Amino acid sequence: MKMLGEFVKGVWRENPTFRLALGLCPTLAVSTSVINGIGMGVAATFVLVGSNIFVSIIRSKIPNKVRIPCFIVVIATFVTIADLFMKAYTPALSRSLGMFVPLIVVNCMVLGRAEAFSSKYPPLRSIFDALGMGLGFTWALILISAIREVLGNGTIMGVLINKNFQPPLFMILAPGALLTIGLLIGLINYITSRR
Amino acid sequence: MNQLIKFGIVLALICFAATLVLAFTYEITKPKIEKGLEQEEKNALSEIMPEADSFDAKSTDGIDYFEALSSGKTIGYCIKVTGTGYNGYIRMIAGIDEKGTIKGIRVLEQYETPGLGARINEKKPGEKEPAFLKQFNGKNARALEIKKDVDAITGATISSKAVTDAVRDTTSQFLDKIKTGKTR
């Protein structure tokens, strides 16, 4: 039950994108198509799970004063693994995500989980925490990128919806991302405050 | 002092483990990544010059190119072109025949803005090659000019110009080189 709580927490109550507003930079940058959103979400989830497990296992061995460099090395390792595997097995996706896969290293969501959760709790709970956070990040990315892809490019998953629809370009550019995220956060705040 | 040494040892151990893991991952993914890039290049080449039966990789004056051969005779060249786009470089292969007429252009790698610059390499459903690149076919590579020979993509003048300029400059340089090489 406690495990399930850790999992659900990341998906909704402490959703990294909508509730904690962490990792917004990659969210703004890659949410131009649903495929990108899914790719980024899966890559970030892999890094989260990997680094959470590892940090949790070695948490008692790490001196408090050098914990941040230790966490960063662990995170960077998993990010590089994810990057190399994406380059090898999904070259097209890796190309369209470009720089943002290696940049997961500096995603404050990942370091945040290492610092706030897995450095304090045992591995199993850390895995559920990472999975929840990763899933929360992924569905947020998919939702934002679906809205932007439909409105800004007139396609969904790369398939043209309507030939006669002239998409407003700003939705695919940075302002569209900021507007979408802002409105969604507003909507979610409204829903939660009414409960 | 004692503490410092301990910090150093812990960090060094973690870095050592990380290096081992990464070296291993790099080794197993490397052939796969290289094969993917090679395959991509091969596909582009046979799309540009379907009539060629083999391609000979060569290099002159810092320009890498492929000589397209059809039953032993040279029918054209596929030149590797790199242009500077809006967000980074654009890597392309430009195919020309011996007179310098463009046979086809394929983009291998680009980082242009999705929905704007990235349209240089976007195909509409049912199209064989991106509409923007199709405009180049049959044009004289030496005299290529944006807005005259090719229409720029709305809102993506920089990306469109980058492709046009890079193809013109590199192919002209290449053609000059080949010509002087032959007369000598």
Interface residues (C-beta under 8 A of the other chain):
Chain A: T32 S33 I58 K61 I62 P63 K65 V66 P69 C70 V73 V74 A76 T77 T80 I81 L84 F85 K87 A88 Y89 P91 R95 S96 G98 G152 N153 V159 L160 P167 L169 I172 L173
Chain B: Q3 K6 F7 V10 L11 I14 C15 A18 V21 L22 T25 Y26 T29 K32 I33 G36 L37 E40 E109 Y111 T113 P114 G115 L116 K124 P125 G155
